[in-house]
Amino acid sequence: MKPGKNDIKAEVKFEADELKLLQENSWQMTDSFGLDRRIDNLTGKKKVGFYSWDLDCLECVISGLQKTSKDKEVADRVARKIEEGYMFIKGK
């Protein structure tokens, strides 16, 4: 999907353990137009922008991990950051 002029990016910074969890599960993001590569290339040193459709994909991956993962605490933190991103996008 190509962003339009009214599409807003939400800036999110993931901590090292959160990023590791996302990178281990980036294979689940293969249908998201390069999101899997973007996640794999992140280093966690700065914020990165996500559009609402990116957040949708991340939310799907994380919601599955919250139910089954041994890293439930980390998945919960990522879910909160995704929710904050949604709130930022909807607030503007």
C-alpha positions, 0 to 999 in steps of 0.5 A: 500500500502506498501512503497518501498525503493524509496518512500519518506515521506513528513513531515507535522505539523498541527496546532490545528485548522487544526488538528481539521478539519481533525479529524472531517472529518477522517471518509472520509479516511476509505479506506486509510489503517489506515490514519483515525486512524493516523489522529485521534491519532495526537496531533499537537505537532510534524511533521508527515510523509505522503507518496504521497498516504496519501497526495492524500487522504488528498487532496480529503477530503480537496478539498471537504471542501474548496467548502462547509466548513464554515472553508474554511480558515483553509481548505485552509491552510491545502491544502497549506501544502499538496501542499508543501508536494507534492513539497517536494516529487517531488523535491527529 
